[in-house]
Amino acid sequence: MNILIVLRNIYKNKDLFDNEEYLSKSDHNIITEALKIKDKYDVKIKTVLLGEDVIENDKTLKESLAMGVDKSYLINSKDLDLTDQKQSALVLKKFIEKYEKDLDLILFGRLAYTGDSVHIATLLAEILDIKRVMYSKEFHFKDEKIEIIKKIDNNTDYKYKLDKPLVIQSIRDKDLVRYPTIEDIINAYSKKEIEKIDIDDLISKIDENDLVLYRNIALEEDLNKDLVDLTDKSDLDSAKNLVEVLRKLSN
């Protein structure tokens, strides 16, 4: 099984949920979940980070290698607006197609460069045309399937199994304790190299209509439209509101 974990760099913007300086607790948790699968099965785990080629990003990736990750990539994207989720998702798609074609799982922690990683995770799954699970509380590999516990609302969890390949965005909030071994630490800092990829090697092969690094975004001028607030006391109630709006539109 091949697993890719998309990390979020936090050295310029610390994790909202902890005081970590490089590898956030959220990313630490999802790496640990992947490593628990590796403990039982033949699994290769890779991490990738979008960001500038600076020592802080190296430290983030080295921390993931020290945990037991097999390989790390840095996509040197100093000219990429990381807050533009569509652009970032397209770059990740090109990276996967060129470097990691045979992935079974693509994992995201709870945060991305703009906050909640649910948006970029959803976009990547959409353009890769594979299934996705957002807001996973926990996942395991069992009977050749991925078993997931997903949070539906504040009081309801739902367990189900899906085939690979799959994109999972994890919101696991309980810290998973996994200490690096001496061997993994030595390998991370003396044997394992971070493969660095210049973004030009990826976007030079992207059609100009597919990805534009700089683009102006403006609000629509026609604001004579109804605005419906779908937000409710739970995700399930919000979904019911959406279904009701769609039902009215179809009539």
C-alpha positions as CSV (number, residue, x, y, z in Angstrom):
1,M,0.0,0.0,0.0
2,N,1.2,3.5,-0.8
3,I,0.2,6.5,1.3
4,L,0.9,10.2,0.7
5,I,0.4,12.7,3.5
6,V,0.0,16.3,2.6
7,L,1.6,18.4,5.4
8,R,0.8,22.0,6.4
9,N,3.8,24.2,7.1
10,I,3.3,26.1,10.4
11,Y,6.6,27.8,11.0
12,K,5.2,31.2,10.0
13,N,1.7,30.6,11.3
14,K,1.5,28.3,14.3
15,D,-1.2,25.6,14.6
16,L,-4.4,27.0,16.0
17,F,-4.7,24.0,18.2
18,D,-1.2,23.7,19.8
19,N,2.1,25.4,20.2
20,E,4.1,23.3,17.8
21,E,6.7,25.1,15.7
22,Y,7.1,22.8,12.7
23,L,5.1,19.6,12.5
24,S,1.6,20.3,13.9
25,K,-0.2,17.9,16.3
26,S,-2.8,17.3,13.6
27,D,-0.2,16.2,11.1
28,H,1.6,14.2,13.8
29,N,-1.7,12.4,14.5
30,I,-2.4,11.4,10.9
31,I,1.2,10.3,10.3
32,T,0.8,8.1,13.4
33,E,-2.4,6.6,12.1
34,A,-0.6,5.8,8.8
35,L,2.3,4.3,10.7
36,K,0.0,2.1,12.7
37,I,-1.1,0.6,9.4
38,K,2.5,0.2,8.4
39,D,3.2,-1.7,11.6
40,K,0.9,-4.5,10.4
41,Y,1.1,-4.4,6.6
42,D,3.6,-3.7,3.8
43,V,3.1,0.1,3.5
44,K,5.2,2.9,2.0
45,I,4.5,6.3,3.5
46,K,5.5,9.6,1.8
47,T,5.0,13.2,3.0
48,V,4.9,16.3,0.8
49,L,5.0,20.0,1.6
50,L,4.2,23.0,-0.5
51,G,6.4,25.9,0.4
52,E,9.7,27.8,0.0
53,D,13.0,26.0,0.0
54,V,14.0,27.2,3.5
55,I,15.5,25.5,6.5
56,E,12.2,25.6,8.4
57,N,10.5,23.5,5.8
58,D,13.4,21.0,5.9
59,K,12.9,20.7,9.6
60,T,9.2,20.0,9.2
61,L,9.9,17.2,6.7
62,K,12.8,15.8,8.7
63,E,10.5,15.5,11.7
64,S,8.1,13.4,9.6
65,L,11.0,11.2,8.4
66,A,12.2,10.8,12.1
67,M,8.7,9.4,12.9
68,G,9.3,6.6,10.4
69,V,8.0,8.0,7.1
70,D,9.9,6.5,4.1
71,K,10.4,9.5,1.9
72,S,9.6,13.3,1.8
73,Y,9.1,15.8,-0.9
74,L,9.3,19.6,-0.9
75,I,7.6,21.4,-3.8
76,N,9.4,24.7,-4.0
77,S,6.5,26.9,-4.6
78,K,7.6,30.4,-3.7
79,D,5.6,31.9,-6.6
80,L,2.4,30.0,-5.6
81,D,-0.3,31.7,-3.6
82,L,-0.9,28.9,-1.1
83,T,-4.2,30.5,0.0
84,D,-5.6,29.7,-3.4
85,Q,-6.8,26.2,-2.8
86,K,-7.6,25.4,-6.4
87,Q,-4.1,26.3,-7.6
88,S,-2.5,24.3,-4.8
89,A,-4.8,21.3,-5.5
90,L,-3.8,21.4,-9.2
91,V,-0.1,21.5,-8.3
92,L,-0.6,18.5,-6.0
93,K,-2.4,16.7,-8.8
94,K,0.5,17.3,-11.2
95,F,3.0,16.1,-8.6
96,I,1.0,12.9,-7.9
97,E,0.7,12.2,-11.7
98,K,4.5,12.6,-12.1
99,Y,6.0,11.2,-8.9
100,E,3.4,9.1,-7.1
101,K,1.0,7.6,-9.5
102,D,0.0,4.4,-7.6
103,L,-1.4,5.8,-4.4
104,D,-3.9,4.0,-2.2
105,L,-4.4,6.8,0.4
106,I,-3.9,10.6,0.3
107,L,-4.1,12.0,3.8
108,F,-4.7,15.5,5.1
109,G,-4.6,16.8,8.7
110,R,-7.3,19.2,9.9
111,L,-5.5,22.4,8.8
112,A,-4.4,23.8,5.5
113,Y,-2.8,27.1,4.6
114,T,-6.1,28.9,4.8
115,G,-7.5,27.1,7.9
116,D,-9.7,24.0,7.4
117,S,-8.1,21.6,5.0
118,V,-11.5,20.2,3.9
119,H,-11.6,22.5,0.9
120,I,-8.2,21.6,-0.7
121,A,-8.8,17.9,0.2
122,T,-12.2,18.0,-1.6
123,L,-10.7,19.8,-4.6
124,L,-7.9,17.3,-4.9
125,A,-10.2,14.3,-4.7
126,E,-12.5,15.9,-7.3
127,I,-9.8,16.5,-9.9
128,L,-8.3,13.1,-9.3
129,D,-11.8,11.6,-9.6
130,I,-11.4,9.4,-6.5
131,K,-13.6,9.0,-3.4
132,R,-13.1,11.2,-0.3
133,V,-14.0,11.2,3.3
134,M,-13.9,14.5,5.2
135,Y,-13.8,14.9,9.0
136,S,-12.6,11.4,9.7
137,K,-12.2,10.8,13.5
138,E,-10.2,7.6,13.0
139,F,-9.3,5.1,10.2
140,H,-7.8,1.6,9.9
141,F,-6.9,-0.9,7.2
142,K,-9.0,-4.0,7.5
143,D,-10.0,-6.8,5.1
144,E,-8.4,-5.0,2.1
145,K,-10.6,-1.9,2.8
146,I,-10.3,1.3,4.7
147,E,-12.5,1.3,7.8
148,I,-13.4,4.8,8.9
149,I,-15.2,6.4,11.8
150,K,-16.7,9.6,10.7
151,K,-18.3,12.3,12.8
152,I,-21.8,13.1,11.5
153,D,-22.8,15.6,14.2
154,N,-21.9,16.3,17.8
155,N,-23.6,13.1,19.1
156,T,-23.3,10.7,16.2
157,D,-20.4,8.7,14.8
158,Y,-20.7,6.5,11.7
159,K,-18.5,3.6,10.8
160,Y,-18.1,2.3,7.3
161,K,-15.7,0.7,4.9
162,L,-14.4,1.9,1.5
163,D,-12.2,0.6,-1.2
164,K,-9.0,2.3,-2.2
165,P,-7.9,4.8,-3.6
166,L,-9.2,7.3,-1.2
167,V,-8.6,10.8,0.1
168,I,-9.1,11.2,3.9
169,Q,-9.1,14.5,5.8
170,S,-8.7,13.8,9.5
171,I,-9.9,15.8,12.4
172,R,-8.7,13.4,15.0
173,D,-8.2,15.6,18.1
174,K,-6.9,13.1,20.6
175,D,-3.1,13.0,20.6
176,L,-1.6,9.8,19.4
177,V,1.6,9.0,21.2
178,R,4.4,7.6,19.0
179,Y,8.0,8.3,19.9
180,P,10.7,8.1,17.1
181,T,13.1,5.2,17.4
182,I,16.8,5.8,17.5
183,E,17.1,4.1,14.1
184,D,14.5,6.3,12.5
185,I,16.1,9.4,13.9
186,I,19.5,8.4,12.5
187,N,18.1,7.5,9.2
188,A,16.1,10.8,9.0
189,Y,19.2,13.0,9.6
190,S,22.0,11.0,8.0
191,K,20.5,8.7,5.3
192,K,17.1,9.9,4.1
193,E,17.1,12.9,1.7
194,I,14.3,15.3,1.0
195,E,13.5,15.3,-2.7
196,K,13.1,18.9,-3.8
197,I,10.9,19.7,-6.8
198,D,10.8,23.1,-8.4
199,I,7.3,24.1,-9.2
200,D,8.3,25.1,-12.7
201,D,8.9,21.4,-13.4
202,L,5.3,20.8,-12.7
203,I,3.5,23.9,-14.0
204,S,5.5,23.9,-17.3
205,K,3.4,20.9,-18.3
206,I,0.1,22.4,-17.2
207,D,-2.0,24.0,-19.9
208,E,-2.2,27.8,-19.4
209,N,-6.0,27.5,-19.1
210,D,-5.5,24.9,-16.3
211,L,-3.5,26.8,-13.9
212,V,-2.6,30.5,-13.6
213,L,-0.2,31.5,-10.8
214,Y,-1.5,35.0,-10.5
215,R,-5.1,35.9,-11.1
216,N,-7.6,38.5,-10.0
217,I,-10.7,37.5,-8.2
218,A,-13.6,39.9,-8.0
219,L,-17.1,39.6,-6.6
220,E,-19.9,39.3,-9.1
221,E,-21.4,42.7,-9.9
222,D,-25.0,41.3,-10.0
223,L,-25.9,41.1,-6.3
224,N,-29.7,40.9,-6.9
225,K,-29.9,37.3,-5.7
226,D,-31.4,35.6,-2.7
227,L,-28.9,34.6,0.0
228,V,-29.9,31.5,2.0
229,D,-28.1,30.6,5.2
230,L,-28.0,26.8,5.5
231,T,-26.1,26.8,8.8
232,D,-27.9,25.1,11.6
233,K,-27.2,23.6,15.0
234,S,-25.6,20.5,13.5
235,D,-24.1,19.3,10.2
236,L,-27.1,17.0,9.8
237,D,-29.6,19.8,10.2
238,S,-27.5,22.0,7.8
239,A,-27.7,19.2,5.2
240,K,-31.5,19.0,5.6
241,N,-31.7,22.7,4.9
242,L,-29.7,22.2,1.7
243,V,-32.0,19.3,0.6
244,E,-35.0,21.5,1.2
245,V,-33.5,24.4,-0.9
246,L,-32.7,22.0,-3.7
247,R,-36.2,20.5,-3.6
248,K,-37.7,23.9,-4.0
249,L,-35.4,24.7,-6.9
250,S,-36.3,21.5,-8.7
251,N,-40.1,22.2,-8.5
